[in-house]
């Protein structure tokens, strides 16, 4: 039976890579602080062109001589430290309220940011509904355009940040637990069954997975960068929203205003053959799904729904995060809740019979009290 292995950001995190949303934001804020501007006069003289190039612009008023805040010499150690930087000595300008909101709320995963983007978009759409004409006014068009430009900047800066992370590792540096998971759940049967294929659906922009394809010398395997790859123009990174089943999607699409749908994944998927290649593979023969480090959030709902509703789909193996020493201290239950949203209402029995139960599942990595 073929295998579809879904790789998410949790896979990179399990390798000690700093690919969390908070890691990116802290890196970016420190860059902004390193490139801060000095003002001899008041805020009204801020260079608007400079603000347009940055998600955050920090201005230090060098005429100020008070001691209200002592700025760090080597940058911020945490995002909370950045938030304290408010006084007559400093001015912080945000490109858009969307990014300011993302900074203020630190618990987001990447998929949550895509969801929050869609929430902001729906709020703008409500302004269309409130208007007497139901038409998209010029001011609303500009509002959507500004939000999309903000997401463009986030994507651009994210790609810059991830390009600084080294993902190639020696065999001895790879987590032993993950090597065991690969060996026990993927590789053994693969070696025994010459006709079996392993297809890695990589939602990460990084190439961490190649450490394992090289280690185990997999002959019949393929890696699909479904959301693009760093610094590749022929396979650019995709960052947006992908749940066209939302009740507001059809209304937004019917506005006949392309700026509203510019960051919807359906259109980004059409820039490459990755999406079509995936379903060509799934149509070949029966397959089982293995999920490593993906949250299965709503931002990829249509894609996941078509995987789990596929006629050739047989079962799904979840690899959970063990966050404590006790057996029940894991996120397996939460992962099944997220996964259930990708099965239609009349397919819940299918879900119950296709998800491998906890007692036959494994954690991706073991709990380490030193972490």
C-alpha positions in Angstrom: 0.0 0.0 0.0 1.3 3.5 -0.9 2.1 6.0 1.8 1.3 9.7 1.9 3.5 11.4 4.6 2.3 14.9 5.5 5.1 17.1 6.9 4.3 20.3 8.8 6.2 22.9 10.8 6.2 20.6 13.9 8.6 18.4 12.0 11.1 21.2 11.8 10.6 22.2 15.4 11.3 18.6 16.4 14.7 19.0 14.9 15.4 22.1 17.0 14.9 24.6 14.1 13.6 28.0 15.1 10.7 28.1 12.6 7.9 29.2 15.0 6.0 32.3 14.2 7.4 33.9 17.3 11.0 33.1 16.2 10.4 34.9 12.9 8.8 37.9 14.6 11.6 38.3 17.1 14.2 38.1 14.3 12.3 40.7 12.3 11.8 43.1 15.2 15.5 42.9 16.0 16.3 43.7 12.4 14.0 46.7 12.7 15.7 47.8 15.8 19.1 47.5 14.2 17.9 49.7 11.4 15.9 52.2 13.5 15.7 55.8 12.4 16.7 58.9 14.4 14.4 61.9 14.5 15.5 65.3 15.6 11.9 66.5 15.3 8.4 65.3 16.0 6.6 62.3 14.5 5.0 64.4 11.7 8.3 64.3 9.9 8.4 60.5 9.5 9.4 59.4 6.0 6.3 57.7 4.6 8.3 55.9 1.9 10.3 54.2 4.6 7.2 52.9 6.4 5.9 51.4 3.2 9.0 49.2 2.9 8.7 47.7 6.4 6.1 45.9 8.5 7.4 47.8 11.5 9.5 51.0 11.6 11.2 52.1 14.8 12.1 55.7 15.3 14.3 57.0 18.1 13.9 60.6 19.1 17.4 61.6 19.8 16.3 65.0 21.2 14.8 63.0 24.1 17.0 62.9 27.2 14.7 61.1 29.7 15.2 57.7 31.3 11.8 56.3 30.8 13.1 53.3 28.9 16.6 51.7 28.5 16.8 50.1 25.1 18.9 46.9 24.7 22.2 47.2 23.0 22.2 43.8 21.4 18.5 43.6 20.5 15.4 42.2 22.1 15.5 38.8 23.9 11.7 38.4 23.7 8.7 40.0 22.0 7.5 41.1 25.4 10.7 43.2 25.7 9.8 44.9 22.5 6.3 45.7 23.7 7.9 47.7 26.6 9.5 50.0 24.1 7.0 52.8 24.4 7.9 56.3 25.6 8.6 59.7 24.3 11.9 58.3 23.3 10.6 55.9 20.7 7.9 55.8 18.0 6.8 52.5 16.5 4.9 52.6 13.2 3.1 49.6 11.7 2.6 49.0 8.1 -0.9 47.7 8.8 -3.1 46.9 11.9 -3.0 43.2 10.9 0.7 42.8 11.7 0.3 44.8 14.9 -2.4 42.4 15.9 -0.2 39.4 15.1 2.5 40.8 17.3 0.2 41.4 20.2 -1.1 37.8 20.1 1.9 35.5 20.5 0.2 32.1 20.6 -0.4 31.8 16.8 0.8 29.0 14.6 1.4 29.7 10.9 -1.9 28.2 9.9 -3.6 30.5 12.4 -2.1 33.6 10.8 -3.7 32.6 7.5 -7.0 32.2 9.3 -6.6 35.6 11.0 -5.9 37.1 7.6 -9.2 35.7 6.3 -11.0 37.2 9.4 -9.6 40.6 8.5 -10.7 40.2 4.9 -14.2 39.2 6.0 -14.4 42.3 8.2 -13.7 44.4 5.1 -16.3 42.5 3.2 -18.9 43.4 5.8 -18.4 47.1 4.8 -19.6 46.1 1.4 -22.7 44.5 2.8 -23.4 47.6 4.9 -23.3 49.9 1.9 -26.5 50.8 0.2 -25.3 49.7 -3.3 -23.5 46.5 -2.4 -20.7 47.7 -4.6 -17.0 47.7 -3.8 -16.1 51.4 -3.3 -12.6 52.8 -4.1 -11.9 53.2 -0.4 -12.7 49.5 0.3 -10.5 48.4 -2.7 -7.7 50.4 -1.1 -8.3 48.7 2.3 -8.1 45.2 0.8 -5.1 46.2 -1.3 -3.3 47.4 1.9 -4.1 44.2 3.8 -2.8 42.1 0.9 0.4 44.2 0.6 0.9 43.5 4.3 0.6 39.7 3.8 3.0 40.1 0.8 5.6 41.8 3.1 5.2 39.1 5.7 5.8 36.4 3.1 8.8 38.3 1.8 10.4 38.7 5.2 9.5 35.1 6.2 11.4 33.8 3.2 14.3 36.0 4.1 14.3 34.7 7.6 13.9 31.0 6.8 16.8 31.3 4.3 19.1 31.9 7.3 18.2 28.5 8.9 20.5 25.6 8.2 18.4 22.4 7.8 21.1 19.9 6.5 22.2 17.7 9.4 24.6 14.8 9.8 23.0 11.4 10.6 24.3 11.6 14.2 22.6 14.9 14.7 19.1 13.7 13.7 16.8 12.9 16.6 17.0 9.2 17.4 13.3 9.1 18.1 12.4 10.3 14.6 14.8 7.8 13.0 13.0 5.1 14.9 9.6 6.3 13.8 10.7 6.3 10.2 12.2 2.9 10.5 9.3 1.3 12.3 6.3 2.9 10.5 7.6 3.8 7.0 10.9 2.1 6.0 10.5 -1.6 7.0 7.4 -2.2 5.0 8.8 -0.1 2.2 11.8 -2.3 1.9 9.7 -5.5 2.0 7.2 -4.3 -0.6 9.1 -3.2 -3.7 5.9 -1.8 -5.3 5.2 0.5 -2.4 5.8 4.3 -2.9 6.3 6.9 -0.2 5.1 10.3 -1.2 6.1 13.2 1.1 3.7 16.1 1.0 5.9 18.8 2.5 4.0 21.9 3.7 7.3 23.4 5.0 9.3 25.7 2.8 12.5 24.1 4.2 14.1 20.8 3.0 14.5 19.1 6.4 12.8 16.0 5.0 15.7 15.3 2.7 17.9 14.3 5.7 15.7 11.1 5.8 15.3 10.4 2.2 19.1 10.5 1.9 19.7 8.6 5.2 17.4 5.7 4.2 18.3 5.9 0.5 14.6 5.7 -0.5 14.4 4.6 -4.1 10.6 4.9 -4.7 9.9 8.2 -3.0 9.0 11.8 -4.0 8.9 15.1 -2.1 6.1 17.5 -3.1 6.7 21.1 -1.9 2.9 21.8 -2.0 3.4 25.3 -0.6 6.5 26.1 -2.5 10.2 26.2 -1.8 12.5 28.9 -0.5 14.1 31.1 -3.2 12.7 29.2 -6.2 10.9 31.3 -8.8 9.4 28.2 -10.5 7.9 27.0 -7.2 7.3 30.2 -5.2 6.1 30.0 -1.6 2.3 30.0 -1.0 0.9 31.8 2.0 -2.8 32.5 2.1 -6.1 31.0 2.9 -7.6 27.7 1.5 -11.1 27.0 2.9 -13.5 27.7 0.1 -16.2 25.9 2.0 -16.6 28.9 4.3 -20.1 30.3 4.0 -18.7 33.8 3.1 -16.3 32.6 0.3 -19.0 32.5 -2.4 -20.2 36.0 -1.5 -16.7 37.3 -1.6 -16.0 35.7 -5.0 -19.2 37.1 -6.4 -18.0 40.6 -5.7 -16.1 40.4 -9.0 -13.2 42.2 -7.3 -9.9 40.2 -7.8 -8.1 41.9 -5.0 -10.4 40.1 -2.5 -9.3 36.6 -3.7 -5.6 37.4 -4.5 -4.3 35.4 -1.5 -6.7 32.4 -1.8 -4.6 29.2 -2.2 -6.8 27.8 -5.0 -5.3 30.3 -7.4 -1.7 30.0 -6.1 -1.9 26.2 -6.5 -2.4 26.8 -10.2 1.0 28.4 -10.6 2.6 25.0 -10.5 1.7 21.3 -11.1 2.1 20.4 -7.4 -1.6 20.1 -6.6 -2.4 18.0 -9.7 0.7 15.8 -9.1 -0.5 15.0 -5.6 -3.9 13.8 -6.8 -2.4 11.9 -9.7 -0.4 9.9 -7.1 -3.4 9.4 -4.9 -5.4 8.0 -7.8 -2.8 5.3 -8.6 -3.7 2.8 -5.8 -4.8 2.6 -2.2 -2.8 4.7 0.3 -2.5 5.4 4.0 -1.7 8.8 5.4 1.0 9.6 8.0 0.9 13.1 9.6 4.1 14.4 11.1 4.1 17.9 12.7 1.1 19.3 10.8 -1.7 21.0 12.8 -4.4 20.1 10.2 -5.9 23.6 10.6 -8.8 25.0 8.6 -6.5 27.0 6.3 -6.0 23.9 4.2 -9.4 22.4 4.6 -10.3 21.8 1.0 -7.0 20.0 0.3 -7.3 17.8 3.4 -11.0 17.1 2.7 -10.2 15.7 -0.7 -7.4 13.6 0.7 -9.5 12.0 3.4 -12.6 11.6 1.2 -10.6 10.0 -1.6 -11.8 6.5 -2.6 -8.2 5.1 -2.2 -7.7 6.5 1.3 -7.6 3.7 3.9 -6.2 5.0 7.2 -4.4 7.9 8.9 -1.6 7.6 11.4 -1.1 10.6 13.7 2.3 11.3 15.3 1.5 13.3 18.4 3.5 15.8 20.5 4.5 14.4 23.9 4.7 17.5 26.1 5.0 15.8 29.5 6.4 12.6 31.1 3.0 11.1 31.8 1.3 9.0 29.1 -1.7 11.3 28.8 0.3 14.5 28.5 0.2 14.8 24.7 -1.9 16.5 21.9 -3.3 13.3 20.3 -6.8 14.2 21.3 -6.5 17.7 20.0 -5.1 16.5 16.7 -8.1 14.2 16.2 -10.4 17.1 16.8 -8.6 19.2 14.1 -8.6 16.2 11.8 -12.4 15.6 12.2 -13.1 19.0 10.6 -11.8 17.7 7.3 -14.4 14.9 7.2 -17.9 15.8 6.0 -20.8 15.4 8.3 -22.0 12.2 6.7 -18.4 10.8 6.9 -17.9 10.8 10.7 -18.1 7.0 10.8 -15.4 6.9 8.2 -13.3 9.1 10.4 -13.8 6.9 13.4 -12.7 3.8 11.6 -9.8 5.3 9.6 -7.9 7.2 12.3 -5.4 4.8 14.0 -6.2 4.8 17.7 -3.9 6.2 20.3 -2.8 2.8 21.7 -1.4 2.0 18.2 0.2 5.4 17.6 3.5 7.0 18.5 4.9 10.4 19.4 7.2 12.1 16.9 9.7 12.9 19.7 9.9 12.0 23.3 9.5 14.5 26.1 12.8 16.0 27.3 12.5 17.9 30.6 15.6 20.0 29.7 13.8 21.5 26.6 
